[in-house]
Amino acid sequence: MARTDYQTSLSELRGDVLYMSEVVAERLRMGLDTLDRKDDDLAREVIEGDDEINEMYLDLEQDCIDLIALQQPVASDLRFIAASFKIITDLERIGDLAVNLGEYTLDAEQDLFPDVDVQRLGDVTLEMLDDAMETYANEDADNCFDVADRDDELDAMCEAASELVMRDLIQSDRLDEEGEVESTMQDVSRLLLTIRDLERVGDHAVNIAARTLYMVENDDELLY
């Protein structure tokens, strides 16, 4: 492979990773919309669309392997390819979490806790994902720390939301109603899982920022 072709392949890899992130972000938004609107058709679309994300992941994984095996890149190029490989892994897992939201929508019996603002949590995770991918696109090391700092805010929001669910459950009389205990606990469990999954999206966004920081500056401060 000529040097110009090699540089073109690196540029194409970056573009393909960014495109995958756009698809994943759209699926996550769709998953949040399914919860908000209780839209079973949209939920099925999110679930069925996971195959496309998995295929993107496998194709990009192979691209990374080929670049390493055939070109034996060193220094900054090697860090870029390795970071890209790690980032597509995080994106694929975010896609799986979006599928979870679709499945929760199909299984939910009722909306028990309207005071829990799942959409706000979702907005924060989407913003973090977008910001993390911008750091990758622009090789912006400074903003990697901003993404990591926002994760503390998201964690606090998720903890508060989970506590609100449990407090409302304890204070309500739903568990005293005959025949309602099992369905109520299932819905509570799904809501807590939703909050947990959105918190994990934030963790993946931090991973992306951490890999970008390492890629740009060979700095492993945010890696964990």
LOMAR-51533 format. One record per atom (N, C-alpha, C): residue in one letter; x, y, z. Coordinates in steps of 0.2 Angstrom, whole numbers, padded with zeros to 4 digits, always signed. Each point is the difference from the previous one (the first is absolute). Layout:
<pts>
aXYZ ...
</pts>
This chain:
<pts>
m+0004-0006+0000 m-0004+0006+0000 m+0004+0006+0000 a-0001+0005-0005 a+0004+0006+0000 a-0001+0004+0006 r+0005+0005+0002 r-0001+0004+0005 r-0007+0004+0000 t-0001+0003-0006 t-0006+0004-0001 t-0006-0004+0001 d+0000-0007-0002 d-0006-0004+0001 d-0001-0002+0008 y+0006+0000+0003 y+0000-0002+0007 y-0003+0006+0004 q+0002+0006-0002 q-0003+0006+0004 q-0008+0001-0002 t-0001-0002-0006 t-0008+0000-0002 t-0003-0005+0004 s+0002-0006+0001 s-0003-0005+0004 s-0001+0002+0008 l+0005+0004+0002 l-0001+0003+0007 l-0005+0005+0000 s-0001+0004-0005 s-0005+0005+0000 s-0007-0003-0001 e+0000-0005-0004 e-0006-0004-0001 e-0003-0003+0007 l+0005-0003+0004 l-0001-0003+0006 l-0003+0005+0005 r+0002+0006+0000 r-0002+0005+0005 r-0008+0001-0003 g+0000+0001-0006 g-0007+0002-0003 g-0005-0005+0002 d+0002-0007-0001 d-0005-0005+0001 d-0001-0001+0008 v+0004+0001+0004 v-0001+0000+0007 v-0005+0006+0002 l+0001+0006-0003 l-0005+0005+0002 l-0007-0001-0003 y+0000-0004-0006 y-0007-0001-0003 y-0003-0006+0005 m+0004-0004+0002 m-0003-0005+0005 m-0003+0003+0006 s+0004+0005+0003 s-0002+0004+0006 s-0007+0003-0002 e-0001+0003-0006 e-0006+0003-0002 e-0006-0005+0000 v+0001-0006-0002 v-0005-0005-0001 v-0002-0002+0008 v+0005-0001+0004 v-0001-0002+0007 v-0004+0005+0004 a+0002+0006-0001 a-0003+0006+0003 a-0007+0000-0002 e-0002-0001-0006 e-0007+0000-0003 e-0004-0005+0003 r+0003-0006+0001 r-0003-0006+0003 r-0002+0001+0007 l+0005+0004+0003 l-0001+0001+0007 l-0006+0005+0001 r+0000+0005-0004 r-0005+0005+0000 r-0007-0004-0001 m+0000-0004-0005 m-0006-0004-0002 m-0002-0004+0006 g+0005-0003+0004 g-0002-0004+0006 g-0003+0004+0005 l+0002+0006+0001 l-0003+0005+0005 l-0007+0002-0002 d-0001+0001-0007 d-0006+0002-0002 d-0005-0006+0001 t+0002-0006-0001 t-0005-0006+0001 t-0002+0000+0007 l+0004+0002+0005 l-0002+0000+0007 l-0005+0006+0001 d+0002+0005-0003 d-0004+0006+0001 d-0007+0000-0003 r-0001-0003-0006 r-0006-0001-0003 r-0003-0007+0000 k+0003-0004+0004 k-0002-0007+0000 k-0002-0003-0007 d+0005+0001-0005 d-0001-0002-0007 d+0003-0007-0001 d-0004-0005+0000 d+0002-0006-0001 d+0003-0001-0007 d-0002+0003-0005 d+0002-0001-0007 d+0007+0003+0000 l+0001+0006+0003 l+0007+0003+0000 l+0005-0004+0004 a-0003-0003+0006 a+0004-0005+0004 a+0003-0005-0004 r-0004-0003-0004 r+0002-0006-0005 r+0005+0002-0005 e-0001+0006-0002 e+0005+0003-0005 e+0007+0001+0003 v+0000+0002+0006 v+0006+0001+0004 v+0004-0007+0001 i-0004-0005+0002 i+0002-0007+0001 i+0003-0003-0006 e-0004+0000-0005 e+0002-0003-0007 e+0006+0004-0003 g+0001+0006+0002 g+0005+0004-0003 g+0007-0002+0003 d+0000-0004+0005 d+0006-0001+0003 d+0005-0004-0004 d-0003-0004-0005 d+0004-0004-0005 d+0005+0005-0004 e-0003+0005-0002 e+0004+0005-0004 e+0006+0003+0004 i-0001+0001+0006 i+0005+0003+0004 i+0006-0006+0001 n-0003-0006+0002 n+0005-0005+0001 n+0004-0001-0007 e-0003+0000-0006 e+0004-0001-0006 e+0005+0006-0001 m-0002+0006+0002 m+0005+0006+0000 m+0006-0002+0004 y-0002-0002+0006 y+0006-0002+0005 y+0005-0005-0003 l-0003-0005-0003 l+0004-0005-0002 l+0004+0002-0006 d-0003+0004-0005 d+0004+0003-0005 d+0006+0004+0002 l-0002+0005+0005 l+0005+0004+0002 l+0006-0003+0004 e-0002-0005+0004 e+0005-0004+0003 e+0005-0003-0005 q-0003-0003-0005 q+0004-0003-0005 q+0005+0005-0003 d-0003+0006-0002 d+0004+0006-0002 d+0006+0001+0004 c-0001+0001+0007 c+0005+0001+0005 c+0005-0006-0001 i-0002-0006+0000 i+0005-0005+0000 i+0004+0000-0006 d-0003+0001-0006 d+0004+0000-0006 d+0005+0006+0000 l-0002+0006+0003 l+0005+0005+0000 l+0006-0001+0004 i-0001-0004+0006 i+0005-0001+0004 i+0004-0006-0003 a-0003-0005-0003 a+0004-0006-0002 a+0004+0002-0007 l-0003+0004-0004 l+0003+0001-0006 l+0004+0006+0000 q-0001+0005+0004 q+0004+0006+0000 q+0005+0001+0006 q-0001-0004+0005 q+0004+0000+0006 q+0001+0007+0002 p-0005+0004+0001 p+0001+0007+0002 p+0003+0001+0007 v+0003+0006+0001 v+0004+0001+0006 v-0003+0007+0003 a+0002+0001+0006 a-0001+0006+0004 a-0007+0002-0001 s-0001+0007-0003 s-0007+0003+0000 s-0005-0004-0004 d+0002-0003-0006 d-0004-0004-0004 d-0003-0006+0004 l+0004-0003+0003 l-0002-0006+0004 l-0004+0001+0005 r+0001+0006+0004 r-0005+0002+0005 r-0007+0002-0003 f+0000+0003-0006 f-0006+0002-0003 f-0004-0007-0002 i+0003-0005-0003 i-0003-0006-0002 i-0003-0003+0007 a+0005-0001+0005 a-0002-0003+0006 a-0006+0003+0003 a+0000+0007+0000 a-0005+0004+0003 a-0007-0001-0003 s+0001+0000-0007 s-0006-0001-0004 s-0003-0007+0001 f+0004-0005+0001 f-0003-0007+0001 f-0004+0000+0007 k+0003+0003+0005 k-0003+0001+0007 k-0006+0004-0001 i+0000+0005-0003 i-0006+0004-0001 i-0006-0003-0003 i+0001-0004-0006 i-0005-0004-0003 i-0003-0005+0005 t+0004-0003+0004 t-0002-0004+0005 t-0005+0003+0005 d+0001+0006+0002 d-0004+0004+0005 d-0007+0002-0004 l+0001+0002-0007 l-0006+0001-0003 l-0004-0006-0001 e+0002-0005-0002 e-0004-0006+0000 e-0003-0002+0006 r+0003+0001+0006 r-0004-0001+0006 r-0005+0005+0002 i+0001+0006-0003 i-0005+0005+0001 i-0006-0002-0004 g+0001-0003-0006 g-0005-0002-0004 g-0004-0006+0003 d+0003-0004+0004 d-0003-0005+0004 d-0005+0003+0005 l+0003+0005+0003 l-0004+0003+0006 l-0006+0004-0003 a+0000+0002-0007 a-0006+0003-0003 a-0005-0006-0001 v+0003-0006-0002 v-0005-0005-0001 v-0004-0002+0007 n+0004+0000+0005 n-0003-0001+0007 n-0006+0005+0001 l+0001+0006-0002 l-0006+0005+0001 l-0006-0002-0005 g+0001-0003-0006 g-0005-0002-0004 g-0004-0006+0004 e+0004-0004+0002 e-0003-0006+0004 e-0003+0002+0006 y+0002+0004+0004 y-0004+0003+0006 y-0006+0002-0002 t-0001+0004-0006 t-0006+0003-0002 t-0005-0006-0002 l+0002-0005-0003 l-0004-0005-0002 l-0003-0004+0006 d+0004+0000+0005 d-0002-0004+0006 d-0003+0004+0006 a+0000+0007-0001 a-0003+0004+0006 a-0007-0001+0000 e-0003+0000+0006 e-0007-0001+0001 e-0003+0007+0001 q+0003+0005+0003 q-0003+0006+0001 q+0006+0005+0003 d-0002+0007-0001 d+0005+0005+0002 d-0001+0002+0007 l+0004-0003+0005 l-0002+0001+0007 l+0003+0006+0003 f+0006+0003-0003 f+0003+0005+0004 f+0002+0006-0005 p-0006+0004-0002 p+0001+0005-0004 p+0005+0006+0002 d+0002+0000+0007 d+0004+0005+0002 d+0007-0002-0002 v+0002-0006-0002 v+0007-0002-0002 v+0001+0002-0007 d+0004+0005-0001 d+0001+0003-0006 d+0005-0004-0004 v-0002-0005-0003 v+0005-0005-0004 v+0002+0004-0006 q-0004+0004-0003 q+0002+0004-0006 q+0006+0005+0001 r+0000+0003+0006 r+0005+0004+0002 r+0007-0004+0001 l-0001-0005+0003 l+0006-0005+0000 l+0003-0001-0007 g-0005-0002-0004 g+0002-0002-0007 g+0003+0006-0004 d-0002+0006+0001 d+0002+0006-0003 d+0008+0001+0002 v+0001-0001+0007 v+0007+0001+0002 v+0004-0005-0003 t-0002-0007+0000 t+0005-0005-0003 t+0001+0001-0008 l-0005+0003-0003 l+0001+0001-0007 l+0005+0006-0001 e-0001+0005+0004 e+0005+0006+0000 e+0007-0003+0001 m+0001-0004+0005 m+0006-0003+0002 m+0003-0004-0006 l-0004-0004-0003 l+0002-0004-0006 l+0002+0005-0006 d-0004+0005-0001 d+0002+0004-0005 d+0006+0004+0001 d+0001+0002+0006 d+0006+0004+0002 d+0006-0004+0000 a+0000-0007+0002 a+0005-0004+0000 a+0002-0002-0008 m-0004+0000-0004 m+0001-0002-0007 m+0003+0006-0003 e-0002+0006+0002 e+0003+0006-0003 e+0008+0001+0002 t+0001-0002+0006 t+0007+0000+0002 t+0004-0005-0004 y-0003-0006-0002 y+0004-0005-0004 y+0000+0003-0007 a-0005+0004-0003 a+0000+0002-0007 a+0005+0006+0000 n+0001+0004+0005 n+0004+0006+0000 n+0007-0001+0003 e+0001-0006+0003 e+0006-0001+0004 e+0001+0005+0005 d-0006+0001+0004 d+0000+0006+0005 d+0001-0003+0007 a+0006+0000+0002 a+0002-0003+0007 a-0003+0003+0006 d-0001+0007-0001 d-0002+0004+0006 d-0007-0002+0002 n-0005-0001-0005 n-0007-0001+0001 n-0001-0007+0002 c+0005-0005+0000 c+0000-0006+0002 c-0002+0000+0008 f+0003+0005+0003 f-0001+0000+0008 f-0007+0003+0001 d-0002+0004-0004 d-0007+0003+0001 d-0005-0006+0000 v+0001-0005-0005 v-0005-0005-0001 v+0001-0005+0007 a+0006-0001+0002 a+0000-0004+0006 a-0003+0004+0006 d+0001+0006+0001 d-0003+0004+0005 d-0008+0000+0000 r-0003+0000-0006 r-0007-0001+0000 r-0003-0006+0002 d+0005-0005+0000 d-0003-0007+0002 d-0001+0000+0008 d+0003+0004+0004 d-0002+0001+0007 d-0007+0003+0001 e-0001+0005-0005 e-0007+0002+0001 e-0005-0005-0002 l+0001-0004-0005 l-0005-0005-0003 l+0000-0005+0006 d+0005-0002+0003 d+0000-0005+0005 d-0005+0002+0006 a+0001+0007+0002 a-0004+0002+0005 a-0007+0001-0002 m-0002+0001-0006 m-0007+0000-0002 m-0003-0006+0000 c+0004-0005-0002 c-0003-0007-0001 c-0001-0003+0007 e+0005+0002+0005 e-0001-0002+0007 e-0006+0003+0003 a-0001+0006-0001 a-0006+0004+0002 a-0007-0003-0003 a+0000-0002-0006 a-0005-0003-0004 a-0002-0007+0003 s+0005-0004+0002 s-0001-0006+0003 s-0003+0000+0007 e+0003+0005+0004 e-0003+0001+0006 e-0007+0003+0000 l-0002+0004-0005 l-0007+0002-0001 l-0005-0006-0001 v+0003-0004-0004 v-0005-0006-0002 v-0001-0004+0007 m+0005-0002+0003 m-0001-0004+0006 m-0004+0004+0006 r+0001+0007+0000 r-0004+0003+0005 r-0007+0001-0002 d-0001+0001-0006 d-0007+0000-0002 d-0004-0007+0001 l+0004-0005-0002 l-0003-0007+0001 l-0001-0001+0007 i+0004+0002+0005 i-0001-0002+0007 i-0006+0004+0003 q-0001+0007-0003 q-0005+0004+0002 q-0007-0001-0003 s+0000-0004-0005 s-0006-0001-0004 s-0004-0006+0003 d-0006-0001-0002 d-0004-0006+0002 d+0000-0006-0005 r+0004+0001-0005 r-0001-0005-0006 r+0002-0007+0003 l+0004-0001+0004 l+0002-0007+0003 l-0005-0002+0004 d-0005+0004+0002 d-0006-0003+0004 d-0006-0002-0004 e+0001+0001-0006 e-0006-0002-0005 e+0001-0007-0002 e-0005-0004+0001 e+0000-0007-0002 e+0001-0001-0007 g+0004-0004-0002 g+0002-0001-0007 g+0004+0005-0003 e+0002+0005+0003 e+0005+0005-0003 e+0007+0000+0002 v+0001-0005+0005 v+0007+0000+0002 v+0005-0002-0005 e-0001-0005-0004 e+0005-0003-0004 e+0001+0005-0006 s-0006+0002-0003 s+0001+0005-0006 s+0003+0006+0002 t-0001+0003+0006 t+0003+0006+0003 t+0007-0001+0000 m+0002-0005+0003 m+0008-0002+0001 m+0003-0001-0006 q-0003-0003-0005 q+0003+0000-0007 q+0001+0006-0003 d-0005+0005+0001 d+0001+0006-0003 d+0005+0004+0003 v+0000+0000+0007 v+0006+0003+0004 v+0007-0002-0002 s+0000-0007-0001 s+0007-0003-0002 s+0002+0003-0007 r-0005+0000-0005 r+0002+0003-0006 r+0002+0007+0000 l-0004+0004+0004 l+0002+0007+0000 l+0007+0001+0003 l+0002-0004+0006 l+0006+0000+0003 l+0006-0002-0005 l-0002-0005-0005 l+0005-0002-0005 l+0001+0005-0005 t-0006+0004-0002 t+0001+0005-0004 t+0005+0006+0002 i-0001+0002+0006 i+0005+0004+0003 i+0007-0002+0000 r+0001-0006+0002 r+0006-0003+0000 r+0003+0000-0007 d-0004-0002-0005 d+0003+0000-0007 d+0002+0006-0002 l-0004+0006+0001 l+0002+0006-0002 l+0007+0003+0004 e+0000-0002+0006 e+0007+0001+0003 e+0006-0003-0003 r-0002-0006-0003 r+0006-0004-0003 r+0001+0003-0007 v-0005+0003-0003 v+0002+0004-0006 v+0005+0006+0001 g-0001+0003+0006 g+0004+0005+0002 g+0007-0003+0001 d+0001-0006+0003 d+0006-0003+0001 d+0004-0001-0006 h-0004-0002-0005 h+0003-0002-0007 h+0002+0007-0003 a-0003+0005+0001 a+0002+0007-0003 a+0006+0002+0003 v+0001-0001+0007 v+0006+0001+0003 v+0006-0004-0003 n-0001-0007-0001 n+0005-0004-0003 n+0002+0003-0007 i-0005+0002-0004 i+0002+0003-0006 i+0005+0006+0001 a-0002+0004+0004 a+0004+0006+0002 a+0007-0002+0002 a+0000-0005+0004 a+0006-0002+0003 a+0005-0003-0005 r-0003-0004-0005 r+0004-0003-0005 r+0002+0006-0005 t-0004+0005-0001 t+0002+0006-0004 t+0006+0003+0003 l+0000+0001+0007 l+0005+0004+0003 l+0007-0004-0001 y-0001-0007+0001 y+0006-0004-0001 y+0003+0000-0007 m-0005+0000-0005 m+0002+0001-0007 m+0004+0006-0001 v-0003+0006+0002 v+0003+0006-0002 v+0006+0002+0004 e+0001-0002+0007 e+0005+0002+0004 e+0004-0005+0003 n-0002-0006-0001 n+0003-0006+0003 n+0000+0001+0007 d-0006+0002+0003 d-0002+0001+0007 d-0005-0005+0002 d+0001-0004+0005 d-0004-0005+0002 d-0004+0002+0006 e+0000+0007+0002 e-0003+0002+0006 e-0007-0002+0001 l-0004+0000-0005 l-0007-0001+0000 l-0002-0008-0001 l+0005-0004-0002 l-0001-0007-0001 l-0002-0004+0007 y-0005-0004+0000 y-0001-0004+0006 y-0003-0006-0002 
</pts>
